[in-house]
Amino acid sequence: MLLRIAALVPAIVADRGPRDQPRPRSEACGTPIVPSGWISLRFCAVVPYARQAASFPGATVPRLPRSSTDRALDRHSLPRYVRSRGTILKIIALFALVGAGVYLRGSPWSSWNRFQELSLGVAVAVYVAAVVRGRLRDAFMVVASVGLGLTVAEAYALVVSAPAIEINAPGYSVLRSIVGWGPGQPGVYRARKLDGRSGSVIYDVGYTFGQGVPDADTLPQAFADATGYRWHVLNLAFPGYGPQQFLRALETDVFRDLLTEPRLFVLLTAPWHAERSSCLSDFGADGPRYVLVDGMPRYEGTCRGNWPVRLRPLWTRTAMYSMFFEPVFGGARSVDIDLFVSILVRAGQLAREKYGVPTLILYWPDEAYARRAGVTEAQIMGRLREGGLVVIDARLDPKDFPGQELEIPGDGHPTGVANRARALLVRDALAGMTR
């Protein structure tokens, strides 16, 4: 149907001139004829029907849509908006991307997670580039191109390096408020590690402590065996722990009820444990964090509370980082070694102050690693001894163990053979201390 028009049409003429000049009026709509030098703003009402408006010279009237029979269509017969096929595909793609993101967030961690995340990032960049226009599209195309290159590099590194696959029983490691993590409850846990390329078993063991070996082959059990069960031996370690857990446990007395009349604290460590004590190890995000203040380690919460530590795994937990960059740029620095040594020295001081006993460090040297950090093994062990710790060089010569493995092939943790050999070193050191 036709609608009445109640609009007003302005007519504006702008120029400057004397104010006292008369302004003659036109005959149409009362619009003034404005001579040069006048500024005028005048409105006139449009005729009430569009049909009448067409009588004005130069006026145009929009036509209603017509059917195939040239009959005007009313508003009820106008075609509704139908989404194009491209719009439908964009909506489906958006839901697919969101679903993929939710799935990745809830899936258990594996070595292929970073590849999947990079692939999803590329897909998101391509999607945005397809939706937006102009320079923003160009920017997202660049992002997609860079992401695609990283995805290909990650896939190559994964195929070539073939990271091992670890399978642990549920509850094997859960969050702990003081030391970061630990077993969920007492009991025996099964742990398996498979070769990433062949799928062959690296180890398949059930244990209550240790990693990669059964209970009978662990260092604490080997020491108990070597001393004829004369001492009550407690194993307070857990896979992934470092000097920071040792110090934090002593600071908080978390094991005070278990430590009745202790005689000696023993810690097996190596220079690359400096990565753990400096929050450089990705798996240690929930562990204690320390910083050096006037040469003393000060507790600063957890590693996860530090933003650089939280962002670091986005890059370091990739196969291409492990393959191409870590051998050159990774590892601890001299400042990390300083923190590592200070944490151990402070732990030894607390052991003497609170329990009146010494601390023995079984130090597993790694000359190449220490050299890359800017120090020598002799310097590290010397500083530990100066701090009041009993330090034993725990390196083993493979020639002394013909036909026997000292490290688990494909894993690197000590075998039962190595643990028994080091247990003898601790036994002899303790015998010398108690004479």
MIDO-318104 format. One record per residue (C-alpha): residue in three letters; x, y, z. Coordinates in steps of 0.05 Angstrom, whole numbers, padded with zeros to 5 digits, always signed. Example, Ala and Ser with C-alpha at 12.3 -4.5 7.8 and 13.67 -1.06 7.14 Angstrom:
ALA+00246-00090+00156SER+00273-00021+00143
END
This chain:
MET+00000+00000+00000LEU+00021+00073-00009LEU+00048+00110+00051ARG+00036+00184+00065ILE+00100+00225+00064ALA+00114+00273+00120ALA+00186+00291+00102LEU+00213+00361+00094VAL+00261+00381+00039PRO+00313+00434+00056ALA+00338+00484+00006ILE+00404+00519+00025VAL+00440+00574-00012ALA+00504+00602+00018ASP+00537+00668+00003ARG+00555+00732+00039GLY+00523+00801+00027PRO+00490+00861+00060ARG+00435+00843+00111ASP+00389+00900+00090GLN+00380+00876+00018PRO+00307+00853+00007ARG+00296+00779-00005PRO+00244+00766-00060ARG+00205+00701-00055SER+00193+00649-00108GLU+00126+00623-00127ALA+00141+00550-00112CYS+00133+00525-00040GLY+00149+00593-00012THR+00223+00582-00025PRO+00260+00649-00026ILE+00298+00671-00087VAL+00365+00687-00054PRO+00406+00741-00088SER+00481+00742-00082GLY+00505+00756-00012TRP+00449+00720+00027ILE+00448+00658+00070SER+00379+00626+00073LEU+00352+00560+00101ARG+00280+00547+00080PHE+00237+00484+00085CYS+00175+00467+00046ALA+00128+00409+00057VAL+00127+00354+00005VAL+00058+00338-00022PRO+00023+00284+00018TYR+00022+00230-00036ALA+00079+00203-00078ARG+00033+00205-00138GLN+00025+00281-00130ALA+00100+00290-00119ALA+00112+00266-00189SER+00081+00329-00216PHE+00142+00369-00195PRO+00194+00381-00249GLY+00252+00332-00243ALA+00219+00291-00187THR+00226+00215-00187VAL+00184+00164-00149PRO+00211+00095-00131ARG+00171+00039-00161LEU+00147-00021-00122PRO+00172-00089-00144ARG+00129-00122-00197SER+00113-00194-00213SER+00123-00230-00279THR+00055-00205-00298ASP+00076-00132-00285ARG+00032-00128-00224ALA+00059-00091-00163LEU+00078-00137-00105ASP+00060-00118-00034ARG+00109-00126+00024HIS+00082-00195+00041SER+00104-00225-00025LEU+00175-00196-00026PRO+00228-00252-00027ARG+00262-00265+00039TYR+00338-00260+00049VAL+00371-00328+00036ARG+00442-00341+00061SER+00491-00356+00006ARG+00528-00421+00002GLY+00593-00385+00020THR+00563-00357+00084ILE+00538-00426+00104LEU+00607-00455+00092LYS+00640-00400+00135ILE+00592-00416+00193ILE+00607-00490+00188ALA+00682-00477+00186LEU+00677-00433+00248PHE+00643-00487+00288ALA+00694-00538+00263LEU+00752-00494+00287VAL+00720-00483+00355GLY+00708-00558+00362ALA+00779-00574+00344GLY+00805-00525+00395VAL+00761-00555+00450TYR+00785-00625+00432LEU+00859-00605+00434ARG+00851-00570+00501GLY+00820-00632+00533SER+00865-00685+00501PRO+00924-00715+00539TRP+00992-00688+00523SER+01033-00722+00469SER+01093-00704+00427TRP+01046-00688+00368ASN+01006-00636+00407ARG+01048-00577+00383PHE+01040-00599+00311GLN+00965-00603+00320GLU+00963-00535+00353LEU+01005-00503+00297SER+00959-00535+00245LEU+00899-00507+00280GLY+00931-00438+00283VAL+00944-00440+00208ALA+00871-00460+00196VAL+00847-00402+00239ALA+00891-00352+00202VAL+00866-00378+00135TYR+00794-00372+00159VAL+00802-00300+00182ALA+00837-00283+00117ALA+00776-00310+00079VAL+00728-00268+00121VAL+00762-00201+00126ARG+00783-00153+00070GLY+00839-00104+00054ARG+00904-00100+00092LEU+00878-00144+00148ARG+00870-00200+00099ASP+00942-00190+00075ALA+00967-00192+00147PHE+00931-00258+00162MET+00957-00288+00098VAL+01028-00273+00121VAL+01012-00305+00189ALA+00984-00366+00155SER+01046-00373+00111VAL+01093-00368+00170GLY+01051-00417+00210LEU+01051-00466+00153GLY+01127-00464+00150LEU+01132-00477+00225THR+01081-00534+00219VAL+01122-00568+00165ALA+01186-00560+00206GLU+01153-00589+00267ALA+01127-00649+00228TYR+01196-00661+00199ALA+01229-00658+00268LEU+01177-00706+00297VAL+01187-00757+00242VAL+01263-00754+00245SER+01272-00751+00321ALA+01212-00796+00338PRO+01205-00777+00412ALA+01193-00833+00461ILE+01123-00846+00486GLU+01112-00849+00562ILE+01050-00884+00591ASN+01039-00877+00666ALA+00984-00905+00710PRO+00929-00856+00732GLY+00948-00819+00796TYR+01022-00831+00784SER+01036-00756+00789VAL+00988-00703+00816LEU+00996-00631+00840ARG+01026-00621+00909SER+01022-00553+00943ILE+01093-00550+00971VAL+01139-00590+00926GLY+01098-00583+00862TRP+01079-00654+00846GLY+01083-00725+00871PRO+01045-00791+00874GLY+00971-00787+00884GLN+00970-00841+00938PRO+01014-00897+00966GLY+01018-00959+00922VAL+01052-00991+00863TYR+01049-00954+00796ARG+01061-00983+00728ALA+01102-00941+00680ARG+01119-00956+00608LYS+01163-00921+00558LEU+01163-00939+00484ASP+01210-00922+00427GLY+01176-00868+00385ARG+01199-00899+00319SER+01195-00974+00328GLY+01146-00978+00386SER+01193-01025+00422VAL+01192-01025+00498ILE+01247-00983+00532TYR+01221-01002+00601ASP+01158-01030+00631VAL+01161-01032+00707GLY+01118-01028+00769TYR+01148-00989+00826THR+01133-00948+00888PHE+01192-00902+00876GLY+01246-00892+00823GLN+01240-00884+00748GLY+01254-00935+00694VAL+01275-00991+00741PRO+01237-01035+00791ASP+01243-01022+00865ALA+01299-01072+00874ASP+01344-01034+00827THR+01335-00964+00855LEU+01392-00927+00890PRO+01360-00926+00960GLN+01346-01000+00958ALA+01416-01014+00932PHE+01445-00974+00990ALA+01402-01013+01040ASP+01426-01078+01010ALA+01499-01054+01011THR+01496-01035+01085GLY+01462-01100+01106TYR+01397-01062+01125ARG+01433-01029+01183TRP+01401-00962+01167HIS+01329-00942+01158VAL+01329-00913+01087LEU+01275-00865+01064ASN+01267-00846+00991LEU+01236-00776+00988ALA+01252-00765+00914PHE+01205-00767+00854PRO+01216-00764+00779GLY+01230-00692+00758TYR+01251-00666+00826GLY+01312-00623+00832PRO+01351-00583+00885GLN+01292-00536+00893GLN+01247-00591+00920PHE+01302-00611+00969LEU+01308-00540+00996ARG+01234-00526+00998ALA+01220-00591+01037LEU+01272-00570+01089GLU+01245-00499+01094THR+01174-00522+01107ASP+01189-00585+01148VAL+01140-00623+01104PHE+01174-00689+01121ARG+01187-00674+01194ASP+01144-00731+01219LEU+01183-00781+01178LEU+01252-00755+01194THR+01263-00784+01264GLU+01337-00783+01283PRO+01365-00777+01213ARG+01439-00790+01202LEU+01451-00765+01131PHE+01416-00732+01072VAL+01437-00757+01004LEU+01422-00723+00937LEU+01441-00748+00868THR+01448-00688+00822ALA+01481-00664+00757PRO+01497-00597+00726TRP+01436-00601+00681HIS+01393-00599+00744ALA+01407-00525+00741GLU+01352-00522+00689ARG+01303-00549+00740SER+01324-00502+00796SER+01320-00442+00748CYS+01251-00461+00722LEU+01278-00476+00652SER+01250-00546+00649ASP+01179-00546+00621PHE+01155-00603+00665GLY+01174-00564+00728ALA+01124-00508+00720ASP+01089-00526+00785GLY+01153-00532+00825PRO+01183-00482+00874ARG+01216-00421+00844TYR+01277-00387+00875VAL+01315-00324+00858LEU+01383-00300+00883VAL+01380-00241+00931ASP+01447-00219+00959GLY+01476-00287+00942MET+01421-00325+00979PRO+01363-00364+00946ARG+01295-00333+00963TYR+01229-00370+00951GLU+01184-00334+00901GLY+01124-00380+00893THR+01120-00430+00836CYS+01152-00428+00768ARG+01084-00422+00736GLY+01073-00355+00770ASN+01128-00324+00728TRP+01103-00301+00659PRO+01166-00316+00620VAL+01164-00387+00648ARG+01091-00394+00628LEU+01103-00371+00557ARG+01168-00410+00547PRO+01136-00479+00535LEU+01098-00452+00475TRP+01165-00455+00439THR+01209-00503+00478ARG+01159-00560+00478THR+01166-00570+00404ALA+01206-00622+00367MET+01239-00570+00323TYR+01266-00533+00384SER+01295-00598+00413MET+01325-00616+00346PHE+01351-00551+00317PHE+01358-00499+00373GLU+01367-00532+00441PRO+01435-00564+00423VAL+01461-00494+00407PHE+01421-00445+00450GLY+01391-00489+00504GLY+01416-00508+00572ALA+01434-00470+00635ARG+01476-00407+00637SER+01527-00386+00689VAL+01474-00349+00730ASP+01432-00412+00731ILE+01493-00451+00757ASP+01501-00398+00811LEU+01429-00408+00834PHE+01437-00484+00830VAL+01498-00483+00876SER+01467-00433+00925ILE+01404-00475+00932LEU+01445-00537+00949VAL+01489-00500+00998ARG+01428-00469+01033ALA+01396-00538+01037GLY+01458-00565+01070GLN+01457-00508+01121LEU+01385-00523+01140ALA+01400-00597+01147ARG+01454-00580+01198GLU+01412-00527+01234LYS+01348-00567+01239TYR+01372-00639+01243GLY+01446-00633+01260VAL+01468-00678+01202PRO+01511-00669+01140THR+01488-00671+01068LEU+01523-00715+01017ILE+01520-00696+00943LEU+01529-00751+00893TYR+01551-00707+00835TRP+01543-00736+00765PRO+01591-00695+00722ASP+01577-00673+00650GLU+01638-00635+00625ALA+01608-00614+00559TYR+01545-00586+00591ALA+01584-00548+00645ARG+01631-00519+00593ARG+01572-00493+00552ALA+01546-00459+00616GLY+01613-00424+00624VAL+01640-00464+00683THR+01679-00528+00697GLU+01659-00588+00737ALA+01718-00575+00784GLN+01691-00506+00798ILE+01621-00531+00814MET+01645-00586+00860GLY+01694-00538+00894ARG+01639-00487+00909LEU+01594-00542+00937ARG+01650-00566+00983GLU+01664-00494+01005GLY+01591-00489+01024GLY+01599-00546+01074LEU+01572-00604+01032VAL+01603-00673+01026VAL+01614-00682+00951ILE+01628-00748+00916ASP+01646-00752+00843ALA+01593-00801+00818ARG+01619-00812+00748LEU+01627-00885+00727ASP+01676-00912+00677PRO+01642-00960+00628LYS+01706-00999+00623ASP+01695-01021+00695PHE+01629-01052+00675PRO+01641-01093+00611GLY+01578-01116+00577GLN+01533-01078+00625GLU+01492-01017+00611LEU+01500-00958+00659GLU+01442-00918+00629ILE+01375-00943+00604PRO+01380-00945+00528GLY+01334-00894+00496ASP+01321-00861+00564GLY+01385-00839+00599HIS+01366-00854+00672PRO+01413-00899+00711THR+01405-00974+00707GLY+01406-01020+00767VAL+01480-01032+00754ALA+01496-00958+00760ASN+01453-00950+00822ARG+01487-01007+00857ALA+01556-00979+00840ARG+01538-00910+00867ALA+01507-00941+00929LEU+01575-00969+00946LEU+01604-00898+00940VAL+01554-00873+00990ARG+01567-00932+01037ASP+01642-00919+01037ALA+01633-00844+01047LEU+01586-00856+01106ALA+01634-00905+01137GLY+01689-00853+01134MET+01644-00801+01166THR+01624-00845+01225ARG+01693-00868+01245
END
